[in-house]
Structures are given as C-alpha cells and as structure tokens.
Amino acid sequence: MIVVIIIAVLIAILYIFPLARVIGNSMYPILHEGDILLCSRIYKLKTGNIYVYKSPVSDKLVIKRLRHLKFEDNKVYCFFIGDNPEESYDSRNYGYVNAENIIARVIWQPKH
C-alpha cells in the first residue's frame, strides 16, 4: 500500500512540475540546447518569465520568454520572443498566442 501511495505522489509531482528539454538555440545564452528545465503547471502570467507552450502553427512545444500581454474579449493573448532573435521563430512570425496554449512556466534552469 505504501508503494502505491509513493508512486501516486510521484506521478502527481511530475504532472504539476514537469521537465522540459531545450531544443535549438532560440533562447541562447540563457538556455542552451539540451538543458533540462523544471517547470510548474501552477503559475501566474508575468512578462519576463519563460514559458512552455503549444505552438499555434504546429504541434510542437515551444520555450520562449513572455514579452507582452493583450486582453481582448475576456481572453488573454501572449507575445513570446526568444532571447536569441536571429535564431528564434516566435510571435514576431506568428503573432500573439492564446494563453490557453501555455503548458507551464519555467521555474528552474541551469546556470551557465
């Protein structure tokens, strides 16, 4: 019974605090390709924070920094930009992203 409880708690923790892996250089020099990030599904939107969200133009998950918020018709839209603009495909290309696309906020990243 204890093992079942421990497994259930671990699954809950991993759901609330998922890990994300950086692919590409769009967030360089803050994040490097291959970095593993700790995220939280419990968050408050704040410009300057880094979020993981579903791309509005593909099924991929994207890691970018929130730059602007727009409120329209009781919905929230986010403008995301990579820290390395020359390497980043972001809101400058596809526009604002519905906040419902956000999966989690990055709460820990390796220091480089």
N, C-alpha and C positions, 0 to 999 in steps of 0.2 A: 504493500500500500504506500509506503514512504517513497519508493522508487517512482511510482505513478505520479505522486504529488510533485516530486522534484522535476520530473520530465515535463509535467504540465506547466510548472512555474518557468522553466527554461524556455519552453515554447512561447509563453506569454511575453517573457522578457525580450526574446528575439523578434517577436511581432512588434512590440512597442519601440524597441531600439534596434532596428535593422542595420546591417552593414552594407556599405556601398563601395564599389571599386571604381577608381578613376580610369577612364579610357580616353586617351588623347591628351593634347596639351592646351586645351582651351582655358584652363584655369591656372596655368603656369604663371608665375613662380610659386604661388600659394599652394597649389596642389600639383603633384607630379603623377604622370602615368603610372598605374599600378598601386597607388596609395589606397589603403583601406580606411574608410571613414565610418565613424559611429554616428548614427542618425537617430532622430526621435520623431515618432508619429504624433507626438503631443507638442504643439508649437503655436506661437503667435506670430503672424506675419510682421516682419520688420525689415525695412530697407537696410542693405548692407550685409544681411545674413546670407548664407549659402544654402540652397535647397536642392532636393532631388525631385524632379517632376517628369511627368509623361510628356514627351514632345507632342506638340499639336500637329506635326506634319509626318510623324512616323510612330511606330510602336516602341521606340527606344526610350529608355530613361536617361535624363539629362541632368548634369550637375552644373549649376550656374549661380551667380550672385544676383539677388533681387535689387533692382535699381529704382523702380518706380511702382506705385500702386495707383490703380484707377478704379473708381467706384461708379457703376452705371447700372441702372435698373435693378437695384438690390443685389447686384453681383459684383464680385471683386476680380479685377484683372491685374496681372503682374507682368512687369517688363524686366526680363532677365538678360544679363550680359556676362560673358566670360571675362575673366581678368586678363586674358591674353587676346585682345580683339582681333589681331591678324589671323589667329588660329581658331576663332570661335564662330560657330553657326548658332545664332541666338535670336532674341527678339528683334534685333535690327534687321533680320532677314524675314522672320515670320510674324512679327507683331506681338501684341500682348497675349498672354496665356491665361486662360481661366484658372482661378485659384483652386478650383476643384481638381485640377491636374496634379497638384502638389502631393507628393507621397510622404516626404519627411524633410526635416531641417537637419543640416549637419551640425552636430554638437561637439565633435572631436575630430581633429585631423592631425597627422604627424607634423612635427616642426622640422623644417628644412634649413 
